[in-house]
Amino acid sequence: MSTGILTGIKLGLISCESCGLLSRPADVNEPGYCPRCGEELVFRRHNAIQRTWALIIAAAICYIPANLMPVMITTTLGSPEADTIMGGIVFLYLSGSWPLALIVLIASVVIPLAKLVALAYLLITVQRRSIRGQHERTRLYRLVEIIGRWSMLDVFVDTFVVALIQLQPLMAVVPGMGVLFFAAVVVLTMIAAESFDPRLIWDSSSEKEDEND
Amino acid sequence: MTRLPENIVACPECDLLQRIPALPPGGTARCPRCGHTIATSKPDSLERTLALTVAAAIVLIIANVTPLMGLSAVGRQASTTIIGGAYEMWMQGQEITALLVLFCTAVAPAVHVGCMLAILLAARRSPAPSWAGALLRLAEFHQPWAMVEVMMLGILVALIKIAELATVIPGIGMFAIGALVVLIAAMTVSFEPHEVWARVQWTNGHVPQSANLGRSQR
């Protein structure tokens, strides 16, 4: 006998991702659009696992030049000096503002790496149909969604330093290619988090239950 | 398409079907399986959010037209605005980064606040026109990309980096951004999108029951 877990997909009901309206589409294979807000109805986000994998692999590749290439090139009286992200953090630490160095370290190094690892872990456990730690994994997904945007911090820091320090010929700061790759990492991981479907984490327990019936 | 009772929903995070109980003012309904917040009852949600949104719109304009910070070094002056930051990135050959910065710091916050203003004014009508729903979808799309609070921290870090090289003077724009961060956070907390959805006329022409009730009571 089937136990208590009744999900939308089991009964052929779709919850609209935009307005939350629950509706029963006439054709399960071709659900159409939400009658209230007009959003496309889907049981689960299209190809969530493949898309998220593709995006985090792309982000991981961009992460290498983002850290190796300079984000800012400071020219003082004709002698250029290139700064990478880590170099900027070391500069902040040495100039005595270690709390800021810590904030930039967390936002630019720890968060992007943690996001890549967390999303890969979520994908692997979903693909293995794991039913362990579903609460913790849901919480992890929410955390990834919330903190992801803070990685843009370094891009904004570089932008405003570049915008202000234009005192030619004494001193000028120009952005380096590292900024572009770093911005790409942030954008790709943000889209990756949105492509993943947290309902997949819970689908495996419904499947396990069906097998036991 | 069969119409289901409006208080039956599927959890957006785990798809569990459930009935939303009648909530006391300030009460919250959580999904029994995954703990996601399904519904919150917020007293005067639409009016409070409208007041905060009007304030945010005014502060947003101030933040965008006044200088963020000025700098003086070796007898020379410089200052920048939010859009000036993206403009200088563009001029220095980083066009893609410039567009991204412009989108996250100026475009997305303006679209978000502007849409919210239109939605909340439209939701005072009963039933609300269906374009209010379309705008709400647009606002929800832009919200994660509106990074005013991240930008504020970014400006602070930039200020401290520059303070090593020159004298920096925080401008009015800087304080406006501080106020904007607080107002946008308060807007998000006080806003309950379900209240708007419950009033909006459906794209298929159906007029929601709650909107009819509101009309007959008057």
Interface residues (C-beta under 8 A of the other chain):
Chain A: I5 L6 T7 G8 I9 L11 L13 I14 S15 E17 S18 C19 G20 L21 L22 S23 R24 P25 A26 Y33 C34 P35 R36 C37 G38 E39 G88 F91 L92 S95 S97 L100 I103 V104 A107 Q134 H135 T138 R139 R149 W150 M152 L153 D154 V155 F156 V157 T159 F160 V161 V162 A163 L164 I165 Q166 L167 L170 M171 V174 P175 V179 L180 A183 V187 M190 E194 P198 R199 I201 W202 D203
Chain B: M1 T2 R3 L4 I8 V9 A10 C11 P12 E13 C14 D15 L16 L17 R33 C34 G35 H36 L68 M69 L71 A73 V74 R76 A78 S79 T80 G84 G85 A86 Y87 E88 M89 Q92 G93 Q94 I96 T97 L100 V101 C104 T105 G133 A134 L136 R137 E140 P144 W145 M147 V150 M151 L153 G154 I155 L156 V157 A158 I160 K161 I162 E164 L165 A166 V168 P193 H194 W197 V200 W202 T203 N204 H206
